[in-house]
Amino acid sequence: MFTYKSEAQLEAMNAGERDTYSAEKRAHEAEVSKKGIEEAVKIAREGIEKSFDEKLKTANEAIEAAKTANTSLEEIVKIQGEELAKRTVSGPEGNGLAVAENLKTQLEVLHKATNAGVVSEKVTIKVADSADTAIAVNTHNSIAGAIGAVGNYFAQLIPGFARKPVPTSNILDYVDVLPLDSDRIVSISQTETVIILVTAECLVKPKSTVVWAAIDAAAEAVATTFKTTTKMRRFFPMFVKVWMDTLKDYFAKKIPQLILAEIRLHGTAFTAVPAQLTLAAPNKWDALIAIIASQIKLGYSPNIAKMSVFAWEDMVTKKDTTGAYLLQNGGSINLLNRTISFGTVVVTIEPDVELNDDEIIVGDLMMSVKVGLDTNLEYMEYFSGDDGDKNLKSHLLEKFIAIIMPAATRTGVTVDTFTNVITAITKA
């Protein structure tokens, strides 16, 4: 018989004795496991056999009850058929002898074809005296329809819910959107001072320096809550869904608003140089080109100019002295394609519903604006306060977002107004 050893006994053994002990232990545990499996199989088999016997007994009792019920039902059908056979054919509807005989035949065939089915109760069939006493969907010949009112509702065409549109900025199409895999996003900005000169032999050479600085933005939840009643969720779930869809539209509106707020906070205002003060009466087109020229001078390649829809309206309705619309000027300004070409740089003009009437934003937003955006719109249901006492349930929708503009490239995004830029480039 195998006996387990203590730790002290094992330490007193030599290597050969421990190997022998390990082999005996494995053999013992395998035998114990085998007996356990055999016992479990035995118990399971006994349980299955017992359960099968009980279910078989119940099934036999149900079959006997069904046979008795079928016999009673056949007798009922026979009596009913004899009663119906006494009637005479009345009118073209056929609610007389022919109908009764046909019904009797169908019922007998139906119930004789039932083998071991369970008939829970006896059924009495009553044939209408005439077509006028049959239950109808709507009122017919002064007989009230059973579902007349309900039928009227379902007969109506409901094309859907009318919701006003939610105007939304498409700024997400132009910024660098990153999956928000952590609780913040980090940007490392480089600031350098570079001096490179031709120097004579044995003279002190100029020095260049560089500093790297990290800035970060924590992820914050954009959230809203609402409450629903039990009755609303139970009987009008479609309305709840429509409300959820509406809130999703407003989330799609709120996130661009937050991005634009960050751009307004860290973007750079326009500053004209003396060489740009050449126009006596500049317009919005002149102002836009002046901004593009300034950014190219700083080394950037702006690709997007966003402005109010009303500013764009003013620009596309400009006319020449004859009253004709200035649709294009030979290529550098193409209103049909909404682009401005400045050398090799092509800037797309994009009206934006979220920009103020006189506001303009120009730059390479993909390079200068980083957005960490949660891929999910989180949804949660919970009871708040006395919700349970009032048949209420609270609902939460939230989405995490982090926005950052690296300090090193903020000069590559100009945020200003047409009025300011026009004033800055007007010839004194």
LINQUI-V814945 format. One line per field, one symbol per residue. burial: 1 if it has 16 or more other ideal C-beta (glycine too) atoms within 10 Angstrom, else 0. A space follows every 50 residues. Layout:
burial: ???
//
This chain:
burial: 00000000000000000000100000000000000000000000000000 00000000000000010011001001100110010000000000110011 00110010001000000010000000000010000100000000000000 00000000000000000110100110100100001010000000000000 00000000000000001010010000010001000000000010001000 10011100110110011101010001000001010111111111110001 11111111001100100000000000000000111001010100101011 11011001111111101111111100000000000000000110101111 1111111111111111110011011100
//
